[in-house]
Amino acid sequence: MTNKIKEYRARFNLTQEELARKVNVRRETIVFLEKNKYNPSLRLAYDLSKVFGVSIEALFSD
Amino acid sequence: MKKVIILFLIVLMVLVSAIFWFLSEGSNAGFTDNLHFLIILLIVGFAVFIGFRRLGSAKRREPAEDELTKKVLLKTAAWSYYISLYWWVFLLFIKDRIEIDAELLLGTGILGMAVAFALSWLIIYFRGAIND
């Protein structure tokens, strides 16, 4: 599974730490997500899509 | 933060006990004693590394544990349990063939379990937690 978190994060001008704080995870989790080394839970995927104001499908793809 | 303090206290107790034990062995310390002491130092080093990571998270006001850390820990526990089973079977196999002290056997078994846990954690952490 791939994602566009890095792309959206740059568009929203957020640092990894800021995004981590917004979705209540560690910065490391954001690093792992951006490197596609971790598949998030539905809860985290939902929270991330909410921060960027897009659907989960727009953020994550197979 | 509380968990980090507890972790560092445990590390300190293990380190002090290991040093006392190693010093009490003195010149009687053989190869296995040296090896056990080295493994204890490695495990202590691993625990200190984890402690400082948690301390860094606390300073950044991040949650000490999130879904990634929990998942890595869960996978590590499963892997190390599986490895430990085979480790004990191997030690029991060795015990029947070689004259080995019960204390040494238990020490090797317990240290082996700790090493299995630390290695599993490192592999899973650097490989990533992907649902495959």
N, CA and C atoms of all chains as a GROMACS GRO file, in nm:
protein
  582
    1MET      N    1   0.085  -0.121   0.000
    1MET     CA    2   0.000   0.000   0.000
    1MET      C    3   0.088   0.126   0.000
    2THR      N    4   0.055   0.219  -0.089
    2THR     CA    5   0.131   0.345  -0.094
    2THR      C    6   0.041   0.460  -0.047
    3ASN      N    7   0.104   0.570  -0.014
    3ASN     CA    8   0.023   0.683   0.032
    3ASN      C    9   0.083   0.817  -0.014
    4LYS      N   10   0.004   0.920  -0.003
    4LYS     CA   11   0.048   1.054  -0.046
    4LYS      C   12   0.064   1.148   0.072
    5ILE      N   13   0.098   1.092   0.187
    5ILE     CA   14   0.107   1.174   0.309
    5ILE      C   15   0.214   1.282   0.295
    6LYS      N   16   0.331   1.243   0.240
    6LYS     CA   17   0.440   1.339   0.226
    6LYS      C   18   0.398   1.456   0.136
    7GLU      N   19   0.330   1.419   0.028
    7GLU     CA   20   0.284   1.519  -0.069
    7GLU      C   21   0.184   1.617  -0.004
    8TYR      N   22   0.087   1.562   0.066
    8TYR     CA   23  -0.014   1.645   0.131
    8TYR      C   24   0.046   1.727   0.245
    9ARG      N   25   0.142   1.666   0.315
    9ARG     CA   26   0.206   1.737   0.426
    9ARG      C   27   0.280   1.860   0.375
   10ALA      N   28   0.346   1.843   0.259
   10ALA     CA   29   0.418   1.956   0.198
   10ALA      C   30   0.319   2.063   0.153
   11ARG      N   31   0.206   2.017   0.097
   11ARG     CA   32   0.104   2.110   0.049
   11ARG      C   33   0.045   2.192   0.165
   12PHE      N   34   0.030   2.130   0.279
   12PHE     CA   35  -0.026   2.198   0.396
   12PHE      C   36   0.082   2.265   0.482
   13ASN      N   37   0.206   2.254   0.434
   13ASN     CA   38   0.321   2.316   0.502
   13ASN      C   39   0.333   2.273   0.649
   14LEU      N   40   0.324   2.142   0.668
   14LEU     CA   41   0.333   2.088   0.804
   14LEU      C   42   0.462   2.009   0.820
   15THR      N   43   0.521   2.014   0.937
   15THR     CA   44   0.638   1.930   0.964
   15THR      C   45   0.585   1.792   1.010
   16GLN      N   46   0.674   1.696   1.009
   16GLN     CA   47   0.633   1.562   1.055
   16GLN      C   48   0.587   1.567   1.200
   17GLU      N   49   0.655   1.648   1.278
   17GLU     CA   50   0.621   1.660   1.420
   17GLU      C   51   0.482   1.722   1.440
   18GLU      N   52   0.455   1.825   1.360
   18GLU     CA   53   0.324   1.891   1.371
   18GLU      C   54   0.211   1.796   1.331
   19LEU      N   55   0.234   1.723   1.222
   19LEU     CA   56   0.132   1.628   1.177
   19LEU      C   57   0.111   1.518   1.282
   20ALA      N   58   0.223   1.471   1.339
   20ALA     CA   59   0.216   1.367   1.442
   20ALA      C   60   0.131   1.415   1.560
   21ARG      N   61   0.153   1.538   1.598
   21ARG     CA   62   0.079   1.593   1.712
   21ARG      C   63  -0.070   1.605   1.680
   22LYS      N   64  -0.100   1.641   1.553
   22LYS     CA   65  -0.240   1.657   1.513
   22LYS      C   66  -0.316   1.524   1.520
   23VAL      N   67  -0.247   1.415   1.486
   23VAL     CA   68  -0.318   1.286   1.485
   23VAL      C   69  -0.281   1.200   1.608
   24ASN      N   70  -0.211   1.262   1.701
   24ASN     CA   71  -0.176   1.199   1.830
   24ASN      C   72  -0.095   1.068   1.815
   25VAL      N   73   0.009   1.075   1.733
   25VAL     CA   74   0.102   0.963   1.725
   25VAL      C   75   0.244   1.018   1.740
   26ARG      N   76   0.344   0.928   1.743
   26ARG     CA   77   0.483   0.972   1.753
   26ARG      C   78   0.531   1.014   1.614
   27ARG      N   79   0.630   1.102   1.610
   27ARG     CA   80   0.684   1.150   1.481
   27ARG      C   81   0.736   1.032   1.398
   28GLU      N   82   0.790   0.936   1.468
   28GLU     CA   83   0.844   0.816   1.406
   28GLU      C   84   0.738   0.743   1.320
   29THR      N   85   0.615   0.744   1.369
   29THR     CA   86   0.506   0.677   1.296
   29THR      C   87   0.483   0.746   1.162
   30ILE      N   88   0.491   0.878   1.161
   30ILE     CA   89   0.475   0.954   1.036
   30ILE      C   90   0.592   0.920   0.941
   31VAL      N   91   0.713   0.910   0.996
   31VAL     CA   92   0.831   0.874   0.915
   31VAL      C   93   0.809   0.737   0.851
   32PHE      N   94   0.763   0.641   0.930
   32PHE     CA   95   0.739   0.505   0.880
   32PHE      C   96   0.629   0.505   0.774
   33LEU      N   97   0.524   0.586   0.796
   33LEU     CA   98   0.414   0.592   0.700
   33LEU      C   99   0.463   0.648   0.566
   34GLU      N  100   0.541   0.756   0.574
   34GLU     CA  101   0.590   0.819   0.450
   34GLU      C  102   0.685   0.728   0.373
   35LYS      N  103   0.755   0.642   0.445
   35LYS     CA  104   0.847   0.548   0.378
   35LYS      C  105   0.775   0.419   0.337
   36ASN      N  106   0.643   0.416   0.356
   36ASN     CA  107   0.562   0.297   0.328
   36ASN      C  108   0.610   0.174   0.405
   37LYS      N  109   0.657   0.198   0.526
   37LYS     CA  110   0.703   0.086   0.609
   37LYS      C  111   0.600   0.049   0.716
   38TYR      N  112   0.486   0.113   0.708
   38TYR     CA  113   0.382   0.084   0.807
   38TYR      C  114   0.245   0.110   0.746
   39ASN      N  115   0.155   0.014   0.765
   39ASN     CA  116   0.017   0.033   0.721
   39ASN      C  117  -0.064   0.078   0.842
   40PRO      N  118  -0.123   0.197   0.837
   40PRO     CA  119  -0.192   0.249   0.957
   40PRO      C  120  -0.324   0.178   0.983
   41SER      N  121  -0.373   0.197   1.104
   41SER     CA  122  -0.506   0.145   1.138
   41SER      C  123  -0.610   0.231   1.068
   42LEU      N  124  -0.732   0.185   1.066
   42LEU     CA  125  -0.839   0.262   1.003
   42LEU      C  126  -0.857   0.395   1.076
   43ARG      N  127  -0.842   0.391   1.209
   43ARG     CA  128  -0.856   0.512   1.291
   43ARG      C  129  -0.755   0.620   1.248
   44LEU      N  130  -0.626   0.576   1.234
   44LEU     CA  131  -0.522   0.672   1.198
   44LEU      C  132  -0.541   0.722   1.054
   45ALA      N  133  -0.578   0.629   0.964
   45ALA     CA  134  -0.601   0.668   0.825
   45ALA      C  135  -0.714   0.773   0.818
   46TYR      N  136  -0.817   0.751   0.899
   46TYR     CA  137  -0.931   0.843   0.903
   46TYR      C  138  -0.887   0.980   0.957
   47ASP      N  139  -0.808   0.977   1.065
   47ASP     CA  140  -0.760   1.103   1.125
   47ASP      C  141  -0.672   1.180   1.027
   48LEU      N  142  -0.586   1.109   0.955
   48LEU     CA  143  -0.498   1.175   0.857
   48LEU      C  144  -0.579   1.236   0.744
   49SER      N  145  -0.677   1.162   0.695
   49SER     CA  146  -0.759   1.214   0.584
   49SER      C  147  -0.840   1.336   0.630
   50LYS      N  148  -0.878   1.335   0.757
   50LYS     CA  149  -0.953   1.448   0.813
   50LYS      C  150  -0.864   1.573   0.822
   51VAL      N  151  -0.738   1.554   0.861
   51VAL     CA  152  -0.643   1.667   0.872
   51VAL      C  153  -0.625   1.731   0.734
   52PHE      N  154  -0.613   1.648   0.630
   52PHE     CA  155  -0.589   1.701   0.495
   52PHE      C  156  -0.720   1.732   0.420
   53GLY      N  157  -0.832   1.697   0.478
   53GLY     CA  158  -0.962   1.727   0.417
   53GLY      C  159  -0.986   1.651   0.288
   54VAL      N  160  -0.934   1.530   0.280
   54VAL     CA  161  -0.957   1.445   0.161
   54VAL      C  162  -1.010   1.309   0.207
   55SER      N  163  -1.052   1.230   0.110
   55SER     CA  164  -1.102   1.097   0.148
   55SER      C  165  -0.983   1.002   0.172
   56ILE      N  166  -1.010   0.893   0.240
   56ILE     CA  167  -0.904   0.795   0.267
   56ILE      C  168  -0.850   0.740   0.135
   57GLU      N  169  -0.940   0.721   0.037
   57GLU     CA  170  -0.898   0.668  -0.094
   57GLU      C  171  -0.801   0.763  -0.165
   58ALA      N  172  -0.819   0.892  -0.141
   58ALA     CA  173  -0.730   0.989  -0.207
   58ALA      C  174  -0.590   0.987  -0.144
   59LEU      N  175  -0.586   0.949  -0.019
   59LEU     CA  176  -0.459   0.948   0.056
   59LEU      C  177  -0.384   0.816   0.043
   60PHE      N  178  -0.460   0.708   0.040
   60PHE     CA  179  -0.399   0.575   0.033
   60PHE      C  180  -0.444   0.502  -0.093
   61SER      N  181  -0.350   0.433  -0.156
   61SER     CA  182  -0.387   0.352  -0.272
   61SER      C  183  -0.306   0.223  -0.272
   62ASP      N  184  -0.355   0.126  -0.344
   62ASP     CA  185  -0.287  -0.004  -0.348
   62ASP      C  186  -0.173  -0.009  -0.448
   63MET      N  187   0.677   0.922   3.120
   63MET     CA  188   0.795   0.960   3.197
   63MET      C  189   0.819   0.865   3.314
   64LYS      N  190   0.707   0.825   3.378
   64LYS     CA  191   0.714   0.734   3.493
   64LYS      C  192   0.774   0.600   3.450
   65LYS      N  193   0.730   0.554   3.332
   65LYS     CA  194   0.778   0.426   3.280
   65LYS      C  195   0.927   0.431   3.251
   66VAL      N  196   0.975   0.547   3.200
   66VAL     CA  197   1.117   0.564   3.167
   66VAL      C  198   1.201   0.556   3.294
   67ILE      N  199   1.152   0.621   3.401
   67ILE     CA  200   1.225   0.619   3.529
   67ILE      C  201   1.234   0.475   3.581
   68ILE      N  202   1.120   0.402   3.572
   68ILE     CA  203   1.119   0.262   3.617
   68ILE      C  204   1.218   0.180   3.535
   69LEU      N  205   1.218   0.204   3.403
   69LEU     CA  206   1.309   0.132   3.314
   69LEU      C  207   1.455   0.157   3.353
   70PHE      N  208   1.490   0.284   3.374
   70PHE     CA  209   1.628   0.317   3.412
   70PHE      C  210   1.666   0.258   3.548
   71LEU      N  211   1.570   0.254   3.641
   71LEU     CA  212   1.596   0.194   3.773
   71LEU      C  213   1.625   0.044   3.760
   72ILE      N  214   1.545  -0.023   3.675
   72ILE     CA  215   1.565  -0.167   3.653
   72ILE      C  216   1.702  -0.190   3.588
   73VAL      N  217   1.734  -0.107   3.488
   73VAL     CA  218   1.863  -0.118   3.419
   73VAL      C  219   1.978  -0.103   3.520
   74LEU      N  220   1.964  -0.006   3.608
   74LEU     CA  221   2.067   0.020   3.708
   74LEU      C  222   2.083  -0.099   3.802
   75MET      N  223   1.970  -0.155   3.846
   75MET     CA  224   1.974  -0.270   3.937
   75MET      C  225   2.039  -0.390   3.869
   76VAL      N  226   2.002  -0.414   3.742
   76VAL     CA  227   2.059  -0.527   3.667
   76VAL      C  228   2.210  -0.507   3.651
   77LEU      N  229   2.248  -0.385   3.616
   77LEU     CA  230   2.390  -0.355   3.593
   77LEU      C  231   2.472  -0.373   3.721
   78VAL      N  232   2.421  -0.317   3.831
   78VAL     CA  233   2.492  -0.328   3.960
   78VAL      C  234   2.505  -0.474   4.002
   79SER      N  235   2.393  -0.551   3.991
   79SER     CA  236   2.398  -0.693   4.030
   79SER      C  237   2.495  -0.769   3.941
   80ALA      N  238   2.494  -0.740   3.810
   80ALA     CA  239   2.583  -0.810   3.717
   80ALA      C  240   2.729  -0.779   3.749
   81ILE      N  241   2.757  -0.654   3.782
   81ILE     CA  242   2.896  -0.616   3.814
   81ILE      C  243   2.940  -0.686   3.944
   82PHE      N  244   2.851  -0.687   4.045
   82PHE     CA  245   2.884  -0.756   4.173
   82PHE      C  246   2.911  -0.904   4.148
   83TRP      N  247   2.822  -0.966   4.068
   83TRP     CA  248   2.836  -1.109   4.038
   83TRP      C  249   2.969  -1.134   3.966
   84PHE      N  250   2.999  -1.049   3.867
   84PHE     CA  251   3.121  -1.069   3.787
   84PHE      C  252   3.245  -1.048   3.873
   85LEU      N  253   3.240  -0.948   3.961
   85LEU     CA  254   3.356  -0.922   4.049
   85LEU      C  255   3.376  -1.034   4.150
   86SER      N  256   3.262  -1.090   4.198
   86SER     CA  257   3.272  -1.199   4.296
   86SER      C  258   3.332  -1.326   4.234
   87GLU      N  259   3.311  -1.339   4.103
   87GLU     CA  260   3.370  -1.455   4.033
   87GLU      C  261   3.523  -1.440   4.030
   88GLY      N  262   3.568  -1.316   4.017
   88GLY     CA  263   3.711  -1.285   4.015
   88GLY      C  264   3.788  -1.362   3.911
   89SER      N  265   3.896  -1.424   3.954
   89SER     CA  266   3.981  -1.497   3.857
   89SER      C  267   3.919  -1.631   3.817
   90ASN      N  268   3.810  -1.672   3.889
   90ASN     CA  269   3.744  -1.800   3.855
   90ASN      C  270   3.656  -1.787   3.731
   91ALA      N  271   3.632  -1.663   3.687
   91ALA     CA  272   3.543  -1.639   3.573
   91ALA      C  273   3.596  -1.708   3.447
   92GLY      N  274   3.515  -1.798   3.396
   92GLY     CA  275   3.554  -1.871   3.276
   92GLY      C  276   3.498  -1.807   3.151
   93PHE      N  277   3.507  -1.881   3.040
   93PHE     CA  278   3.458  -1.829   2.912
   93PHE      C  279   3.308  -1.801   2.917
   94THR      N  280   3.230  -1.897   2.974
   94THR     CA  281   3.083  -1.879   2.976
   94THR      C  282   3.043  -1.759   3.065
   95ASP      N  283   3.118  -1.740   3.176
   95ASP     CA  284   3.088  -1.624   3.263
   95ASP      C  285   3.112  -1.493   3.188
   96ASN      N  286   3.226  -1.489   3.117
   96ASN     CA  287   3.256  -1.368   3.039
   96ASN      C  288   3.150  -1.344   2.931
   97LEU      N  289   3.109  -1.454   2.869
   97LEU     CA  290   3.007  -1.443   2.763
   97LEU      C  291   2.874  -1.394   2.821
   98HIS      N  292   2.836  -1.450   2.935
   98HIS     CA  293   2.711  -1.409   3.001
   98HIS      C  294   2.718  -1.260   3.039
   99PHE      N  295   2.832  -1.219   3.090
   99PHE     CA  296   2.847  -1.078   3.131
   99PHE      C  297   2.837  -0.986   3.009
  100LEU      N  298   2.898  -1.029   2.900
  100LEU     CA  299   2.893  -0.950   2.776
  100LEU      C  300   2.748  -0.939   2.725
  101ILE      N  301   2.677  -1.050   2.731
  101ILE     CA  302   2.536  -1.049   2.686
  101ILE      C  303   2.452  -0.958   2.775
  102ILE      N  304   2.478  -0.964   2.906
  102ILE     CA  305   2.404  -0.876   2.999
  102ILE      C  306   2.431  -0.729   2.963
  103LEU      N  307   2.559  -0.698   2.932
  103LEU     CA  308   2.593  -0.559   2.895
  103LEU      C  309   2.521  -0.517   2.768
  104LEU      N  310   2.512  -0.610   2.671
  104LEU     CA  311   2.442  -0.579   2.545
  104LEU      C  312   2.294  -0.553   2.570
  105ILE      N  313   2.235  -0.635   2.657
  105ILE     CA  314   2.092  -0.618   2.688
  105ILE      C  315   2.069  -0.486   2.763
  106VAL      N  316   2.161  -0.455   2.854
  106VAL     CA  317   2.151  -0.328   2.927
  106VAL      C  318   2.162  -0.211   2.828
  107GLY      N  319   2.254  -0.223   2.733
  107GLY     CA  320   2.271  -0.121   2.629
  107GLY      C  321   2.143  -0.103   2.548
  108PHE      N  322   2.079  -0.214   2.514
  108PHE     CA  323   1.954  -0.211   2.439
  108PHE      C  324   1.844  -0.141   2.520
  109ALA      N  325   1.837  -0.173   2.650
  109ALA     CA  326   1.736  -0.112   2.737
  109ALA      C  327   1.760   0.039   2.751
  110VAL      N  328   1.889   0.078   2.760
  110VAL     CA  329   1.922   0.222   2.770
  110VAL      C  330   1.880   0.294   2.642
  111PHE      N  331   1.904   0.229   2.526
  111PHE     CA  332   1.865   0.285   2.397
  111PHE      C  333   1.713   0.308   2.393
  112ILE      N  334   1.636   0.209   2.438
  112ILE     CA  335   1.490   0.221   2.442
  112ILE      C  336   1.450   0.334   2.538
  113GLY      N  337   1.519   0.340   2.652
  113GLY     CA  338   1.489   0.443   2.752
  113GLY      C  339   1.510   0.584   2.696
  114PHE      N  340   1.622   0.604   2.625
  114PHE     CA  341   1.648   0.737   2.569
  114PHE      C  342   1.550   0.773   2.457
  115ARG      N  343   1.507   0.672   2.381
  115ARG     CA  344   1.406   0.697   2.277
  115ARG      C  345   1.277   0.747   2.342
  116ARG      N  346   1.238   0.680   2.450
  116ARG     CA  347   1.116   0.719   2.521
  116ARG      C  348   1.130   0.857   2.584
  117LEU      N  349   1.249   0.885   2.634
  117LEU     CA  350   1.277   1.015   2.695
  117LEU      C  351   1.265   1.126   2.590
  118GLY      N  352   1.317   1.100   2.471
  118GLY     CA  353   1.307   1.195   2.359
  118GLY      C  354   1.162   1.223   2.323
  119SER      N  355   1.081   1.116   2.322
  119SER     CA  356   0.938   1.132   2.291
  119SER      C  357   0.869   1.215   2.398
  120ALA      N  358   0.906   1.189   2.523
  120ALA     CA  359   0.844   1.264   2.633
  120ALA      C  360   0.879   1.412   2.623
  121LYS      N  361   1.005   1.440   2.583
  121LYS     CA  362   1.048   1.581   2.569
  121LYS      C  363   0.972   1.650   2.457
  122ARG      N  364   0.943   1.576   2.349
  122ARG     CA  365   0.868   1.634   2.236
  122ARG      C  366   0.718   1.634   2.263
  123ARG      N  367   0.681   1.591   2.382
  123ARG     CA  368   0.541   1.581   2.426
  123ARG      C  369   0.458   1.493   2.332
  124GLU      N  370   0.521   1.385   2.288
  124GLU     CA  371   0.451   1.286   2.204
  124GLU      C  372   0.400   1.176   2.296
  125PRO      N  373   0.301   1.098   2.250
  125PRO     CA  374   0.261   0.985   2.335
  125PRO      C  375   0.376   0.884   2.344
  126ALA      N  376   0.398   0.828   2.462
  126ALA     CA  377   0.509   0.732   2.479
  126ALA      C  378   0.487   0.608   2.393
  127GLU      N  379   0.361   0.571   2.378
  127GLU     CA  380   0.328   0.453   2.298
  127GLU      C  381   0.215   0.491   2.203
  128ASP      N  382   0.229   0.451   2.078
  128ASP     CA  383   0.119   0.470   1.984
  128ASP      C  384   0.096   0.339   1.912
  129GLU      N  385   0.014   0.341   1.807
  129GLU     CA  386  -0.020   0.213   1.744
  129GLU      C  387   0.100   0.144   1.679
  130LEU      N  388   0.197   0.222   1.630
  130LEU     CA  389   0.316   0.159   1.569
  130LEU      C  390   0.400   0.088   1.675
  131THR      N  391   0.427   0.156   1.786
  131THR     CA  392   0.510   0.094   1.891
  131THR      C  393   0.442  -0.030   1.948
  132LYS      N  394   0.309  -0.022   1.961
  132LYS     CA  395   0.235  -0.137   2.014
  132LYS      C  396   0.240  -0.254   1.917
  133LYS      N  397   0.231  -0.223   1.787
  133LYS     CA  398   0.234  -0.329   1.686
  133LYS      C  399   0.371  -0.394   1.681
  134VAL      N  400   0.477  -0.311   1.686
  134VAL     CA  401   0.614  -0.363   1.684
  134VAL      C  402   0.637  -0.452   1.807
  135LEU      N  403   0.586  -0.406   1.921
  135LEU     CA  404   0.602  -0.482   2.046
  135LEU      C  405   0.527  -0.615   2.040
  136LEU      N  406   0.407  -0.611   1.982
  136LEU     CA  407   0.325  -0.733   1.970
  136LEU      C  408   0.394  -0.836   1.882
  137LYS      N  409   0.446  -0.789   1.767
  137LYS     CA  410   0.514  -0.879   1.674
  137LYS      C  411   0.642  -0.934   1.738
  138THR      N  412   0.713  -0.846   1.810
  138THR     CA  413   0.837  -0.887   1.877
  138THR      C  414   0.808  -0.996   1.979
  139ALA      N  415   0.701  -0.977   2.056
  139ALA     CA  416   0.665  -1.076   2.158
  139ALA      C  417   0.634  -1.211   2.093
  140ALA      N  418   0.562  -1.207   1.982
  140ALA     CA  419   0.526  -1.331   1.913
  140ALA      C  420   0.652  -1.401   1.859
  141TRP      N  421   0.737  -1.326   1.793
  141TRP     CA  422   0.861  -1.383   1.736
  141TRP      C  423   0.950  -1.440   1.845
  142SER      N  424   0.972  -1.360   1.952
  142SER     CA  425   1.067  -1.403   2.054
  142SER      C  426   1.012  -1.523   2.131
  143TYR      N  427   0.881  -1.532   2.146
  143TYR     CA  428   0.822  -1.649   2.212
  143TYR      C  429   0.851  -1.774   2.130
  144TYR      N  430   0.832  -1.764   2.001
  144TYR     CA  431   0.853  -1.874   1.909
  144TYR      C  432   1.001  -1.917   1.910
  145ILE      N  433   1.091  -1.818   1.903
  145ILE     CA  434   1.235  -1.849   1.904
  145ILE      C  435   1.275  -1.912   2.037
  146SER      N  436   1.219  -1.858   2.148
  146SER     CA  437   1.253  -1.908   2.282
  146SER      C  438   1.215  -2.055   2.298
  147LEU      N  439   1.101  -2.095   2.240
  147LEU     CA  440   1.060  -2.235   2.249
  147LEU      C  441   1.168  -2.325   2.191
  148TYR      N  442   1.216  -2.289   2.072
  148TYR     CA  443   1.320  -2.369   2.006
  148TYR      C  444   1.452  -2.361   2.083
  149TRP      N  445   1.478  -2.247   2.141
  149TRP     CA  446   1.601  -2.227   2.219
  149TRP      C  447   1.603  -2.324   2.338
  150TRP      N  448   1.490  -2.334   2.411
  150TRP     CA  449   1.482  -2.424   2.527
  150TRP      C  450   1.490  -2.569   2.483
  151VAL      N  451   1.427  -2.602   2.371
  151VAL     CA  452   1.435  -2.740   2.320
  151VAL      C  453   1.580  -2.774   2.288
  152PHE      N  454   1.652  -2.679   2.227
  152PHE     CA  455   1.793  -2.698   2.194
  152PHE      C  456   1.876  -2.717   2.322
  153LEU      N  457   1.848  -2.635   2.424
  153LEU     CA  458   1.924  -2.646   2.550
  153LEU      C  459   1.898  -2.780   2.619
  154LEU      N  460   1.772  -2.826   2.614
  154LEU     CA  461   1.739  -2.956   2.675
  154LEU      C  462   1.810  -3.069   2.600
  155PHE      N  463   1.820  -3.053   2.469
  155PHE     CA  464   1.890  -3.151   2.385
  155PHE      C  465   2.038  -3.154   2.424
  156ILE      N  466   2.097  -3.037   2.443
  156ILE     CA  467   2.239  -3.025   2.479
  156ILE      C  468   2.263  -3.085   2.619
  157LYS      N  469   2.169  -3.053   2.711
  157LYS     CA  470   2.182  -3.095   2.852
  157LYS      C  471   2.198  -3.247   2.866
  158ASP      N  472   2.126  -3.321   2.781
  158ASP     CA  473   2.134  -3.467   2.788
  158ASP      C  474   2.264  -3.523   2.732
  159ARG      N  475   2.336  -3.441   2.659
  159ARG     CA  476   2.458  -3.490   2.593
  159ARG      C  477   2.587  -3.438   2.655
  160ILE      N  478   2.578  -3.320   2.719
  160ILE     CA  479   2.698  -3.260   2.779
  160ILE      C  480   2.674  -3.240   2.928
  161GLU      N  481   2.777  -3.259   3.005
  161GLU     CA  482   2.770  -3.234   3.150
  161GLU      C  483   2.760  -3.082   3.170
  162ILE      N  484   2.644  -3.035   3.213
  162ILE     CA  485   2.625  -2.889   3.227
  162ILE      C  486   2.554  -2.858   3.359
  163ASP      N  487   2.606  -2.758   3.426
  163ASP     CA  488   2.552  -2.714   3.554
  163ASP      C  489   2.411  -2.656   3.536
  164ALA      N  490   2.319  -2.689   3.629
  164ALA     CA  491   2.180  -2.642   3.617
  164ALA      C  492   2.172  -2.489   3.617
  165GLU      N  493   2.257  -2.426   3.701
  165GLU     CA  494   2.259  -2.280   3.710
  165GLU      C  495   2.301  -2.217   3.577
  166LEU      N  496   2.401  -2.278   3.516
  166LEU     CA  497   2.452  -2.230   3.388
  166LEU      C  498   2.347  -2.247   3.278
  167LEU      N  499   2.278  -2.361   3.285
  167LEU     CA  500   2.174  -2.391   3.186
  167LEU      C  501   2.061  -2.288   3.194
  168LEU      N  502   2.018  -2.261   3.317
  168LEU     CA  503   1.910  -2.163   3.337
  168LEU      C  504   1.953  -2.023   3.293
  169GLY      N  505   2.075  -1.987   3.331
  169GLY     CA  506   2.128  -1.854   3.295
  169GLY      C  507   2.136  -1.838   3.144
  170THR      N  508   2.187  -1.942   3.078
  170THR     CA  509   2.199  -1.937   2.931
  170THR      C  510   2.060  -1.928   2.867
  171GLY      N  511   1.966  -2.005   2.925
  171GLY     CA  512   1.829  -2.004   2.871
  171GLY      C  513   1.765  -1.867   2.882
  172ILE      N  514   1.776  -1.807   3.000
  172ILE     CA  515   1.712  -1.677   3.023
  172ILE      C  516   1.779  -1.568   2.940
  173LEU      N  517   1.913  -1.572   2.935
  173LEU     CA  518   1.983  -1.471   2.854
  173LEU      C  519   1.951  -1.489   2.705
  174GLY      N  520   1.939  -1.614   2.663
  174GLY     CA  521   1.902  -1.642   2.523
  174GLY      C  522   1.766  -1.582   2.489
  175MET      N  523   1.673  -1.594   2.584
  175MET     CA  524   1.539  -1.536   2.562
  175MET      C  525   1.546  -1.385   2.547
  176ALA      N  526   1.630  -1.322   2.632
  176ALA     CA  527   1.646  -1.176   2.626
  176ALA      C  528   1.709  -1.134   2.493
  177VAL      N  529   1.808  -1.211   2.449
  177VAL     CA  530   1.873  -1.180   2.320
  177VAL      C  531   1.773  -1.197   2.206
  178ALA      N  532   1.691  -1.303   2.213
  178ALA     CA  533   1.589  -1.328   2.109
  178ALA      C  534   1.492  -1.209   2.102
  179PHE      N  535   1.455  -1.157   2.217
  179PHE     CA  536   1.363  -1.043   2.221
  179PHE      C  537   1.428  -0.919   2.158
  180ALA      N  538   1.552  -0.891   2.199
  180ALA     CA  539   1.621  -0.771   2.148
  180ALA      C  540   1.643  -0.781   1.996
  181LEU      N  541   1.687  -0.898   1.950
  181LEU     CA  542   1.711  -0.913   1.806
  181LEU      C  543   1.581  -0.905   1.726
  182SER      N  544   1.475  -0.968   1.778
  182SER     CA  545   1.345  -0.963   1.709
  182SER      C  546   1.298  -0.818   1.697
  183TRP      N  547   1.314  -0.744   1.806
  183TRP     CA  548   1.270  -0.604   1.806
  183TRP      C  549   1.345  -0.525   1.698
  184LEU      N  550   1.478  -0.544   1.696
  184LEU     CA  551   1.560  -0.469   1.599
  184LEU      C  552   1.520  -0.504   1.455
  185ILE      N  553   1.500  -0.633   1.428
  185ILE     CA  554   1.464  -0.676   1.291
  185ILE      C  555   1.328  -0.619   1.252
  186ILE      N  556   1.230  -0.635   1.340
  186ILE     CA  557   1.094  -0.588   1.308
  186ILE      C  558   1.091  -0.436   1.295
  187TYR      N  559   1.165  -0.369   1.384
  187TYR     CA  560   1.165  -0.223   1.382
  187TYR      C  561   1.226  -0.170   1.252
  188PHE      N  562   1.341  -0.226   1.210
  188PHE     CA  563   1.406  -0.172   1.091
  188PHE      C  564   1.342  -0.224   0.961
  189ARG      N  565   1.270  -0.335   0.969
  189ARG     CA  566   1.202  -0.386   0.850
  189ARG      C  567   1.067  -0.315   0.829
  190GLY      N  568   1.012  -0.265   0.937
  190GLY     CA  569   0.882  -0.199   0.928
  190GLY      C  570   0.770  -0.295   0.960
  191ALA      N  571   0.657  -0.240   1.001
  191ALA     CA  572   0.543  -0.324   1.039
  191ALA      C  573   0.436  -0.317   0.931
  192ILE      N  574   0.459  -0.393   0.826
  192ILE     CA  575   0.364  -0.392   0.714
  192ILE      C  576   0.276  -0.517   0.727
  193ASN      N  577   0.147  -0.500   0.703
  193ASN     CA  578   0.059  -0.618   0.706
  193ASN      C  579   0.078  -0.696   0.578
  194ASP      N  580   0.162  -0.799   0.583
  194ASP     CA  581   0.180  -0.876   0.458
  194ASP      C  582   0.117  -1.014   0.471
   0.00000   0.00000   0.00000
